[in-house]
Amino acid sequence: MNTLLHRHPSQARNGAARRLPHPAAALALVLVLAGALLMLAPFYLMFVFATHTDSAILSLPPPLWFGDALGDNLRTLLLKLPALWQNLGYSLYVALAITALNLFFCALAGHAFALMDFPGREPLFNAVLATMLLPAFLGMVPTVMMMSWLGWMNEHRALIVPAACGAVGVFMMRQYIRAAVPRDLVDAARLDGCSEFGIFWRIVLPLVVPALGTLGLITFIGAWNNFVGPLVVLSDPERYTLPLALRSLQSTGQVSWGALCAGAALAVLPLMLMFMLASRRLIEGLSAGAVK
């Protein structure tokens, strides 16, 4: 006890020095905080502007705290977009359908590439990876031509079916299944007479839930924010998804920036809620495989 109470001054100084952050670590922390603030600033200003009038938003300096015009902005938004809630429902329907189909088909393809031996497996997988190198805009014209030929223009299935299985999801699930599913367990199930789909459904899927959560979150965000696809496929304003409907506010006449920010905030809220609920699963899925 006396030793603890009467430490040498040099020992106390060394202990204090060890508690001080290293300059490099402090600099990294400052950079991370600055980057976080820079990324969060547009979202914060969007919610702030949604509560102010247009004149306040366009003033210099702009308001940095919440106002009392949210109700007026929402009324203006509903006046200019009578089908707002319908557009919101279509966005939710398209995003959920694309997410569900991607989870199923990407996991199924990942199972085939990871655990099944068939002729041409590696060349076919390399061909899937090669599609990731192509710009998304390159396939826009052929996709629109196919949808027109099928008679699916101005239909939401023209957005859902082409996006039902993505190369990124196939690659992600294949890599995760190879790392997380023991090959001996799969071989034992085959010896017991389990079908290949039964192995996928009963053994593989329960073991890849973290990867499915990550893929589902990424896919939902991409489908929810998709703007170009609905722009070239949908022509009826009542069938617009929410991003396209909000863009129509800037098409003609004077733009109500308060109403536009209120609509953007309304569009962002489901994503923020989903991310808060699934952030842990997202981190688990992204970091899976980093530690053996």
N, C-alpha and C positions, 0 to 999 in steps of 0.2 A: 504493500500500500504506500509506504514511504517513497519507494522508487517511482511509483506512478505520479505521486504528488510533487516530487522534487526532481523533475527531469532536467537534464542539462539543457541550457538555452540553445545550444547547437542542434540538439535533437528536436526541440520544438520548432526551430526554424526549418529543419529538413522536412518535418511533418507538414508544416504549412505550405512549403514549396511543392510537396507531392500533391496537396489538395488543389493547388492552382492549376487551371487548364493549360495545356501545352499551347504555345502560340499558333501552331498549325491547326490544332483542333478548334481553337477559338475562332480562327479565320474561317474554317470550314463551317462552323455553326452559324457565323454571321452570314455567309454566302447562302446557306440553306434557308435561313429565315428571310433574307432579302428575296430569294427566288420564290418562296411561298407567298410572301406579301404581294409580289409582282403578279403571280398567277391568280391570287384571290381578289385583287383589286377590281378587275372587270365585273366579277360576280357581285361584289359588294356595291359597286356603283349602279349596277343594273337594278338591284333591289331598292337602292336609295332613290334613283330616278323614277321608279314606278310609283313613288309616293309624292311626286312633285308635278307642278304644272309645266307646260312646254316653255313658258317664259323663264321659269326658274332654272330649268335644265340648260337652256341656251345662254344663260347669264354667265358673266365672268367675275369672280371664279364660280364654278358650278357648286351646287349644294353637296355637302359631304355628310349630312345627317338626314334622317327620315323626316318627311313632311306629313301633310294631312290630306293629300289629294288622291289617295289610293282609290277611294270609292268612285270619284269622278272619272279616273282613268279606266277603271273596270267597266263603268257604264259606257264610256266612249268605245272601248274595245268591243263590247257586245253589240253596240249599235253599228259599228263598221264591219263586224264579223258575226252576223246572226247565227251562223252554223258553227260557232266556236266549239261548243261542247261536242258536237258531232265530229268535227275535225280532231278533237282530242281523243275521242273514242276510236276513230279510225287509226290514229297513230299508235294507240295502245294495242289494238287488234293486230296491226301489221308487225309491230315490234315483238309481241309475244309469239305470234305464229312463226316468224323467222327464227327467233331464239329457240323455240321448241324443236323445230325441224333441224336446226344446226346441231343441237345437243344430241339428237338421235343419230342423224346420218354421219356426223363427224366422228362420234364415238364408234359407230359401226365400222366406218372406213378405217379408223385408227386400230381397231381390233383386228381387222383383216390384214393390214400392213404389218402389224407388230407380232401377231401370234399365229398366222396361217402361212403355210408354204404353198405357193402356186406359181406356175410359169409366168414370167414377166413381172413379178412383183416389184423388183427394184426399178426397172425402166418405167413402169407405170407410176410408181411413187415419185421418181424424178420428174416425170411429166407433170404431176400435180404440183410439185415445188416450182417448176418452171413457170406455171401460171401466176405465181406470186411476183414474178419479175415484170409482168406486163402491166402497164397503166390501166386503171379501172375505166378511163374514158375510151380506151381502145375497143372495148367490147360493147360500148353503148349502142352504136348503130346496128350491129347484128342482133343485139337483144331486142331493140325496138322493132326491127323487121320481123323477128320471130313472133313477138307478141302481137303484132299487127296481123301476121299470117294466121295465128291461132284465134284471132278475134278477141283478144284480152285487153286491148287498149282501153283506158279509163276504168280498168278493173284492178282491185287491190292484189289479186293473185298474180298479176304481172310484176308486182314488187316482191311477192313472197316466194314464188317458185324459183326464179333465177338465183335467189339468195339463200336457198334451202341448205346448201352445203358449201362451205368456204375452204379454200386451200390452207389458210392459216389454222383453222380449227382441226383439219385432218392432220396436219403436221404436229400440232400441239398434243392431240390425243394419242397419236402414234408414239411420240416420244415419252409421254407420261405412262402409257400402258406398258411399254417396254421396261420402264424403270420400276413400276409399282406392282405389276402382276407377276408372281413367280411362274416361270414356265413349267416347273414340275407340277404345280397345282392344276394347270390347264391340261397337261398330259394325263394326270390321274383322272380328271373328269372325263376325258375322252375314252380312257380305258374302261370307265364305269358305264359307258354307253350314252353319255350326255351329248345332245346335239350341239352343233356349233353355235346356234342362236341361244340355246340354253346356257352354254358357257358364258356367252356375252351377257345375257340378262341376269344370271344368278351369281356369277363369279366376278366378271370384269367390272360391271357397272358399280356394284357396292364399293369396289376398291379405288375407283377414280372419281369419287364425289368431289374432292377439292378441285380437280381440274375441270369438272363439269360446271362447278360454281363460277370459276374464273372465266371460262369460255362463255357461259351464259350472260355474265355481267358485261363482258366486252361486246358480245354480239347485240345485246339489247341496246346498249348505248349507241352503237353504230347504226342500228336500224331506226332508233328513235330520232337521231339527228340527221338521217339521210334527207338530203334536199334535192340532189340532181336526179335521182331515180324518179320520185314523184313528179318532178318538173317535166320530164320528157314523156311520162306515161299517162298522167292524170290531166284531164282537161276541164272537168266539172268542178267548180269551186266547192260544191257541197261534199265532194268526195276527197278533197284535199286532206293531206296529213297536216299536222300542226305547224311544222316549219314552213311549209309552202303557204299555208294560210296566213301566217304572220308576215311573210314576204309580200303578200298581196297588199298589205297596208301601205307599202312604199311605192305602189305602182302608179297611182294617179293622185292628183290633188295635193293638198297640204298634208304633211306627215304629222301625226300626233305622236310625238316621241314618248310622252308619258304612257299612253295606251300601248305603244309598241313595247316599251320596257316592262309593263305589267304583263303582257302576253308572253314575253320572253321569260320572265320570272315564273310564270305559270308552267311553262314548258320545262324549265330546269328543275322545278321542285320534285317531280317523280324520280329524276335521275339522282338528285342529292339524297333522297330518302332511300333509294335502292342501294346507293353506294355506302351509306352509313350502316345499313343492315347487313351488307355483304362484304364490307371491306376486309374483315378478318379472313373470310373464305378466299377473297381475291389474293391476299398476301400469302396464304397457305399454298394456293395453287401456283402462284408465280415463283415461290421459293422452293417448291417441292423438287426434289432431285438435287438441290444444292448440297444437302447433307445426306450422306449415305446412311 
